Amino acid sequence: MATSHRILPATPDLDQLRRDAKSLLKALRADDPAARARLYAVARGLPVRLSTAQLVVAREHGVDSWPQLKELVDRVVAQGTRYDVIGHGYAAYRRPDPRIAAAVHAALGDARTVLNVGAGTGSYEPTDRPVLAVEPSTAMAQQRPAHLLPAVRAVAESLPLADQSVDASMAIMTIQHWTDWRRGLTELRRVTRSRIVLLTVDAEAESAMWLFADYAPQFLANDTAEFPRRADIEQLLERPVEVQVVNVPADCTDGMGLSFWSRPEAVLDRGARRATSGFARMDDEEEQAIVDRLAADLASGAWDERHGHLRLLSELDVGLRLLVVELG
């Protein structure tokens, strides 16, 4: 199937891209017709030299320049490595919550084919229709349950699909980990015919949660920087974005950081912390300081004095949002 640009693999090799550029340069110097066609597809009148060949390779991979391609490769490699390191044991704590799943599946509507980008262990994938899962991390992909198809190793920023090849695409709590969310969403729009569904976080709405407000304000700072705002997505996709509030149940089976809102004791569980990206990428000393402070507040009753009323609630809006973009 043809795509609008060459696919960047889940573990891209910058040395291979350099070799591609040098090979193209050699072919251009030999006046090879295929090499000239590749050059002319980018621009005419450029001198035959290595920087020109590098520009062609970069443009073929959907970026504007060789430095941008190098930066993208570095970030994609770092992204995959992060979850290959911290992703082990993820499935034990991050089991899909049926109430959140119902909201996601309702948003997918009558889409017959679905792409799940940043699919991880397969949480929230529908099982009543074909789903193509894309995941860059081997550690995460290996934890997919047996009843789901294996994931394709690839990244959101370079999807191995033809234009408009699926009815709907979904990205569940993953956009904050993409190296370039604009490029990733542009790819989703390219391959999707009807609808994009994103489960994401409204950083402003989550700011009142005790974990961020009292113990780990750096989580909020990260979310503010990494989760795109509705207006930014609308501007990029040139489509309105429907926003649905997704309350997080007190007994949520998906151990995301937001699920700790009524059960602070979960933060004391190292395995639970490792299954959240906020704690998993934190400095050990910084993480331990948060745990020690919370443990002391729980032991003294200080946490319950401030937030004990939360234990009586069945669900709460802590910033989880479902975004739906109709493409036509």
C-alpha positions in Angstrom: 0.0 0.0 0.0 1.4 3.4 -0.9 1.8 6.1 1.8 2.5 9.8 1.5 6.0 9.4 2.8 8.5 6.7 3.8 7.9 4.9 7.0 10.1 5.5 10.0 10.6 2.2 11.9 9.9 1.9 15.6 13.6 1.7 16.2 15.0 3.9 13.5 18.7 3.7 12.7 20.4 7.1 12.0 23.4 5.4 10.6 21.2 3.6 8.0 19.7 7.0 7.1 23.2 8.4 6.6 24.0 5.5 4.4 20.8 6.1 2.4 21.9 9.7 1.8 25.4 8.7 0.8 24.0 6.1 -1.6 21.7 8.6 -3.1 24.6 11.1 -3.5 26.6 8.4 -5.4 23.6 7.7 -7.7 23.1 11.4 -8.4 26.8 11.8 -9.3 26.3 8.9 -11.7 23.3 10.7 -13.2 21.0 7.8 -12.3 17.4 8.5 -13.5 15.8 7.1 -10.4 18.0 9.2 -8.2 17.3 12.3 -10.3 13.5 11.6 -9.9 13.9 11.5 -6.1 15.7 14.8 -6.2 13.2 16.5 -8.5 10.4 15.4 -6.3 11.9 17.6 -3.6 13.3 20.5 -5.5 15.1 21.3 -8.8 18.2 23.3 -9.1 20.0 22.1 -6.0 23.7 21.2 -6.2 24.7 17.6 -6.1 26.3 17.2 -2.7 25.7 15.4 0.5 23.5 18.0 2.1 21.2 17.8 -0.9 21.0 14.0 -0.6 20.3 14.4 3.1 17.5 16.9 2.4 15.9 14.4 0.0 16.0 11.6 2.6 14.5 13.9 5.2 11.7 15.1 3.0 10.9 11.5 2.0 10.4 10.8 5.7 8.0 13.7 6.0 10.2 16.3 7.7 11.6 19.5 6.4 15.3 19.1 6.9 18.1 16.7 7.9 18.6 18.2 11.4 14.8 17.7 12.0 15.1 14.1 10.9 18.0 13.5 13.2 16.1 15.1 16.1 13.0 13.0 15.4 15.1 9.8 15.3 16.7 10.6 18.6 13.4 11.3 20.3 11.7 8.2 18.8 14.5 6.0 20.0 14.3 7.6 23.5 10.5 7.0 23.6 10.8 3.3 22.8 13.6 2.8 25.2 11.7 4.5 28.0 8.9 2.0 27.9 11.2 -0.9 27.2 12.7 0.0 30.6 9.6 0.9 32.7 7.0 -1.1 30.9 7.6 -4.5 32.6 4.7 -5.4 34.9 2.5 -2.7 33.4 -0.4 -5.0 32.6 -0.8 -6.2 36.2 -1.7 -2.7 37.4 -3.2 -1.1 34.3 -6.2 -3.3 33.6 -8.9 -1.5 31.5 -11.8 -0.2 33.6 -15.1 -1.4 32.0 -16.8 2.0 32.6 -14.0 3.9 30.8 -14.0 1.2 28.1 -17.7 1.8 27.5 -17.1 5.5 26.9 -14.3 4.8 24.5 -16.2 2.2 22.5 -19.3 4.5 22.4 -17.1 7.2 20.9 -15.8 4.8 18.2 -19.4 4.5 17.1 -20.1 2.2 14.1 -16.5 2.3 12.8 -15.9 -1.1 11.2 -12.1 -0.9 11.3 -10.0 0.7 14.1 -6.4 1.7 14.4 -5.0 1.8 18.0 -1.9 4.0 18.2 0.4 3.7 21.2 -1.6 0.6 21.9 0.5 -0.7 24.8 -0.9 -3.8 26.4 -4.2 -3.4 24.4 -6.3 -1.7 27.1 -9.6 -0.4 25.7 -9.3 -2.0 22.3 -12.8 -3.2 21.1 -13.0 -6.9 20.4 -16.1 -6.8 18.1 -14.3 -5.5 15.0 -10.9 -5.6 13.4 -8.2 -3.6 15.2 -4.7 -2.8 14.0 -2.5 -2.0 17.0 0.6 0.1 16.7 3.1 0.1 19.6 6.8 1.2 19.6 7.9 -0.6 22.8 8.7 -4.3 22.8 8.1 -4.6 26.5 4.6 -3.2 26.2 3.7 -5.2 23.1 4.8 -8.5 24.7 2.2 -8.0 27.5 -0.8 -7.9 25.2 -3.2 -10.7 26.1 -3.5 -13.8 23.9 -7.0 -12.9 22.7 -5.7 -9.7 21.0 -3.7 -9.7 17.8 0.0 -8.8 18.1 0.9 -5.2 17.7 2.9 -3.7 14.8 6.1 -2.1 15.9 5.8 1.5 14.7 5.4 5.0 16.0 2.5 7.5 15.8 4.7 10.0 13.9 5.2 7.5 11.0 2.3 5.1 10.6 2.7 2.1 8.2 -0.7 2.5 6.6 -2.1 3.9 3.4 -4.1 7.1 3.3 -7.7 6.7 4.7 -7.2 3.0 5.4 -9.2 2.7 8.6 -12.6 4.0 9.7 -11.5 5.3 13.1 -8.3 5.7 15.0 -7.9 5.7 18.8 -5.0 6.9 21.0 -5.5 6.1 24.7 -3.4 8.0 27.2 -0.5 8.0 24.9 -0.3 11.4 23.1 1.8 12.9 26.0 4.5 10.3 25.2 4.7 11.0 21.4 7.9 12.8 20.3 5.8 15.2 18.2 2.0 15.2 18.9 1.4 17.5 15.9 3.1 15.1 13.5 1.4 12.2 15.2 -2.1 13.6 14.9 -1.4 14.6 11.3 -0.6 11.0 10.6 -3.8 9.9 12.3 -5.8 12.2 10.1 -4.0 10.9 7.0 -4.9 7.3 7.6 -8.4 7.8 9.1 -11.6 8.1 7.1 -14.2 9.1 9.7 -13.2 9.6 13.4 -10.3 10.1 15.8 -10.8 9.3 19.4 -8.3 10.4 22.1 -8.3 9.6 25.8 -6.3 12.4 27.3 -6.0 14.7 30.3 -7.1 18.3 30.9 -4.2 19.6 33.0 -6.2 22.6 34.3 -9.0 20.3 35.5 -6.6 17.9 37.2 -4.7 20.6 39.1 -7.0 20.4 42.2 -6.2 16.7 42.8 -4.3 16.3 46.0 -1.4 14.3 44.5 -0.5 17.1 42.1 -1.5 20.0 44.3 0.2 18.8 47.6 2.9 16.3 46.7 4.0 16.2 43.1 3.4 19.5 41.3 6.0 18.4 38.7 3.4 15.9 37.4 1.1 18.8 36.7 3.9 20.8 35.0 4.7 17.8 32.8 1.0 17.3 31.9 0.6 21.0 31.1 3.5 20.8 28.7 2.8 17.5 27.1 -1.0 17.2 26.7 -2.2 19.4 23.8 -5.1 21.7 24.5 -8.4 21.3 22.7 -7.9 24.6 20.8 -4.4 23.5 19.6 -5.9 20.2 18.3 -8.7 22.0 16.5 -6.3 24.4 14.9 -4.1 21.6 13.7 -6.9 19.3 12.3 -9.2 22.1 11.2 -12.1 20.3 12.7 -14.2 20.9 15.9 -13.2 18.7 18.9 -16.0 17.3 21.0 -14.9 17.0 24.7 -16.5 14.5 27.1 -15.8 14.4 30.8 -14.9 10.9 31.9 -15.3 10.5 35.7 -12.8 8.1 37.3 -14.4 5.5 39.5 -13.2 5.1 43.1 -12.6 1.4 42.4 -11.0 2.0 39.0 -9.2 -1.0 37.7 -6.9 1.1 35.5 -4.1 2.2 37.9 -3.3 5.4 36.1 -2.1 8.2 38.4 -5.5 9.9 38.2 -7.0 6.7 39.8 -5.2 7.4 43.1 -7.6 10.2 43.9 -9.6 8.2 46.6 -6.9 5.7 47.6 -3.7 7.4 48.5 -2.3 4.1 49.9 -1.8 3.0 46.3 1.0 5.5 45.9 2.9 3.6 48.6 3.0 0.6 46.3 6.1 0.7 44.2 4.6 -1.5 41.5 1.6 0.8 41.2 4.0 3.8 40.9 6.1 2.0 38.3 2.9 1.5 36.2 2.5 5.3 35.9 4.8 7.3 33.6 4.9 10.2 36.0 6.6 8.2 38.8 8.4 5.8 36.5 10.5 8.6 34.9 11.1 10.4 38.1 14.4 10.6 39.9 14.6 7.9 42.7 15.3 10.4 45.5 12.6 12.7 44.4 10.1 9.9 44.2 11.1 8.6 47.6 10.6 12.0 49.2 7.0 12.1 47.9 6.3 8.6 49.2 7.8 9.4 52.6 5.9 12.6 53.0 2.6 11.0 52.0 3.2 7.9 54.2 3.8 10.3 57.2 0.6 12.2 56.4 -1.4 9.0 56.2 0.1 7.7 59.5 -0.7 11.0 61.3 -4.1 11.4 59.8 -3.2 14.7 58.1 -4.2 13.4 54.7 -7.6 12.3 55.9 -8.2 15.6 57.7 -7.7 17.4 54.3 -9.0 14.9 51.8 -10.8 12.1 53.7 -14.2 13.1 52.3 -12.9 11.7 48.9 -13.1 8.2 50.3 -16.9 8.5 50.4 -17.3 9.3 46.7 -18.0 6.7 44.1 -16.4 8.7 41.2 -14.8 12.1 40.5 -13.8 14.4 37.7 -10.0 14.5 38.0 -9.3 15.7 34.5 -9.7 12.6 32.3 -11.2 13.6 28.9 -12.4 11.9 25.8 -11.9 13.9 22.7 -13.7 13.0 19.5 -12.9 14.5 16.1 -15.2 13.9 13.2 -13.3 14.0 9.9 -16.3 13.7 7.6 
